[in-house]
């Protein structure tokens, strides 16, 4: 998965310009940057929800920006997404929430779907919770159901949008542990977008920091700690300038 010289603007607002990033198969990489710096735009470009003004977003050797909707939907079957806040359907049971992407992308029997749902719930530590409703779940449980839904199609890549936002320390630790566990058990590539530096250092193999519309730093946790760039150290210490929410 690659970003090659990607530029994306909204009117006069330049979000990304000359952004280059290569994501290695099977790694966990964390995308970080100040508020309004393009983290959410990065995810939307990866999913083909929006297209770059210039440059290429490559997935499995294909340019997502050049694809039609049918091709993009096929690509999305290989990508799981844990949304900020989990984004569960309130009117559907846990089972039906997890089954949703399976039905969207595959033609499985109800027996096959039930088996997949049970397997994914077991992976996130929620065995037997199929008939629960989202309103009856805690915040941490909702995140885990969202994660079970993200892995329901056995994706090659999982995208995490602020996975620890709103969680207490115990649930934050649990979600971070699950991110690492799923990478190891399923061999997936994980892309984590977060502003939580402690969580990022807990889960990631590499960090990519957005600075001045591009990835100004890409490296391991140790390389980030040793960086002589003042803005990298400021970011690690939580001293980045606050702006409006991401575009």
Secondary structure by P-SEA (a helix, b strand, c coil): ccccbbbbbccccccccbbbbbbcccbbbbbbbcccccaaaaaaaaacccccccccccccccccccccaaaaaaaaaabbbbcccccccccccaaaaaaaaaaacccccaaaaaaaaaaaaaaaccccccccccccccaaaaaaaaaaaaacccccbbbbccccccccaaaaaaaaaaaaaaaaacbbbbbbbcccaaaaaacccbbbbbccccccccccaaaaaacccaaaaaaaacccccccccc
